């Protein structure tokens, strides 16, 4: 699974998750920091990314437009980069189970 971290996630997270989520990236690393949610949505869909976000905006887009892309909604509040890395790595099996094997559009991580 390849992740696209939303602008509300630090680009400094990316190097720490690449072993678990190869080819993952973040919006700013793609030069898309000014892109609106729909542009990010379309990019993720065209390039096979699951979007990692703290916002419900992508869940709303998923309800309107269906999937892909899949959504990983971090409901953990504001946390350090290390905490976000830890939650993504610890939740890898649950994320893959929900999004890939069960075909769900979104997984909420608390």
Buried (B, 14 or more C-beta within 10 A) or exposed (E): BBBBBBBEBBBEBBEBBEEBBEEBBBBBEBEBEEBEBEEBBBBBBEBEBBBBBBBBBBBEBBEEBEBBBBBBBBEEEEEEEEEBBEBBEEBBEEBBEBBEEEEBBBBEBE
